[in-house]
Amino acid sequence: MRDTTRTAETPAVVETDLPARLDRLPWGRFHVLIVAALGVTWLLDGLEVTLAGAVASALRASPLLHFSNAQIGLAGSAYIAGAVPGALGFGWLTDRLGRRKLFFVTLTVYLLATAATALSWNLAAFLAFRFLTGAGIGGEYAAINSTIQEFTPARVRGWTDLSINGTFWVGAGIGAAGSLVLLDPRLLPPDWGWRACFFIGAALALLILPMRAWIPESPRWLLTHGGFEEARAIVERIEARFRDAGHVLADPVAKRLRLRAQSRTALRIVLHTLAVRHRRRALVGLALMTAQAFFYNAIFFTYALVLTEFYRVPGDTVGLYLLPFAAGNFLGPIVLGRLFDVVGRRWMIATTYVLSGVLLSASGYLFEQGRLTVTTQTIAWMVIFFFASAAASSAYLTVSESFPLEIRALAIAVFYAFGTALGGIIGPDLFGRLIDTHLRSAVFSGYLVGSALMVGAGLVAAIWGVDAERKSLEHVAAPLSAVEEDPPAS
């Protein structure tokens, strides 16, 4: 099929069907490789969050650090606090400089920071390195979410996005299994085991860096930054790979886009787009991100403290209880993900959010009454987070597909950062303090706060959410540079 992108020198307006050509592609090896090389971000985040909980007892017992429960909660908050400026700064650069450049930078920042965490010598150093680790992961979310969205065919975008987010729990499983081995005092001294755990993430990042070398720049990003010929060449190479694999590619059916060439988007336009043009979408995104951030970070960063404080689980076996918990979280997006493309975004988002909140309130009441054993508590968390995992993943899906191409990475960063700041920084520190009271009723009050946020966010999504299933990104949110007719002759 002939490319329809105009090839004149730096045209004022370009007409193109390249996004439609990407959307009509069948799912293939190219997409699998994209997911493997870029989707590792969620795995690394899952690893980091799991280790923060799994090594809690080791950090308390460390002869050098000897952290309190409150200080461990503060360390969890430091990781989240780093993700906020990391997401905003790297998200802005991703829209300005390109997806490809930034997903190398952010992974390198993460690699160096998590390795440095393993070498911490006091609380200040540990907090600083956790902050930088969070900054790298926050930047990864902005750069990676936008890249994957822009390469994934529209008809499977929901399932793909949720499934990738589910790999967070593969990382959680790796962290849990690694902690079971490395925190065993028969293998390593107490002050060495937790350090070895943090080197797991650095080793994985080192393996992933070269895998990203073959990933091209997003053609959609290039189209809005004057790279018309490069975008066309990339799409043609991708199509050639599918044809070589035996696929017959149908003509794209979507209307051709007409885009005005521009090198950058002014900050005032970004602010106007989020605060005025798409204000309702912005409120939905903020509600979803805030609720899931508090719900997840508050509970998951302190789950080890609950097990050790209230169920007397030995610190070096905490990871054993995380494995079934991680399995439930991983299966949620995989099993439910297809429904987000079939049933629809709004109703599936609302259902998973509300169910998560109601189930947490019910299990929290049983916990407060002392009716749960460590086994039934683990089963309860498995059921709750089967739905909550899909809900949290759908929050990232929502903010990454609801806004125009030119500001997509920054939009992801803004909602990730503000949602995380409002819900994630406060949560771990608050729950650390509640657990330090040694009162089940105090912890239950924290669970009720998380439940209320999830139910409220679900209702907001049901009323104001966007029906984005099976629609192209350009149809869900028209590019800021889109034009409806030719500019008047001069």
C-alpha angles and dihedrals in degrees: 000000000000117000111246098200111118112244103197117126110285097329119207089228128022125199114208144165095192095114090051090050090054092048095051094055117113117241106270149151091291091062092045090055091048090052093047096049098041104025090066086088091081091046090054092047090050090050093051095046092047094049090051088061100034095053094045094104091044090053090050091049095043110119089214103043106021095181123195123227090258091052091050089052088049090053089054089051091049090057091051092043090056091052091061100063089031092058094044097046098042092039091057090048091048092059092042103042103023140268097266099055094049100048087062093048096048094048090050091052090051093047095053095042098049090047089051090051088063089059096051116140103186143005095275093053092045092051093047094051092045088052091054092045089055090049091057093048092045090053090048092057092056096045097039101042092053093047096049093045091052094053099041120095111249096237093062101029095109097049092043094050094047093045092052091049087051090064085075083084094051085060089046090053091049090050092048094047092044092050092051089058103034097043092054103115089212089066104036135011113262094255093049102048098067090047091054089051092061091051088065091075093047091052093050092048090051089055094048099050096077091044090065094056094088096050111107127221115273108270089211091058091046092052091060094046101051097264095125098143093045091049091051092049092050093050091047091052091050091049091049090056091055093046090049087054090056101261121142109215118214121217112270112257100198121104114265116256122238110206132181112225115245134159099213144000118241116240091237089059091050091051092045091050094052099037101037117009095044100018095135092051089048092054091049092050093048093049093049095045095045095049096047092044093055093040095050104033096043093051102031098046089054103033090105090055091052091051095048098039102041104022098032093231111170110251095235092058099048090101090062091066092048095061097072089039090055091047092057091048092049094048094050098071092036095052098036098034096088090057091062088064096039108033092030142253102268100051096041092048092048093046096050093045096049094044091051092053095046093047093049091052091051095047090042090057091051089049092050090050091050093240097128128083122205088263096050090043089056091048090050091052090048092055095043095049094044084074097029092055091057089045094052092046090051090056090062090044091053098051093043097054103033100072136063121279096246093061101027098114093044091047090053089049095048095052094040090050099044094040091048093046093050098039108018107044094047096043104065093041092047094049092045088057093044091052090048088064087065088219120129090204091059092052090046090056088057090051090053091055091053091047093051092051092051095048091047093050091049091055091048090053092048092054104036106017123126122246096226100151116134092354126122117253089244091055093048091050120007113226115258088235094054117123128194099206141013116283115254116270115260 
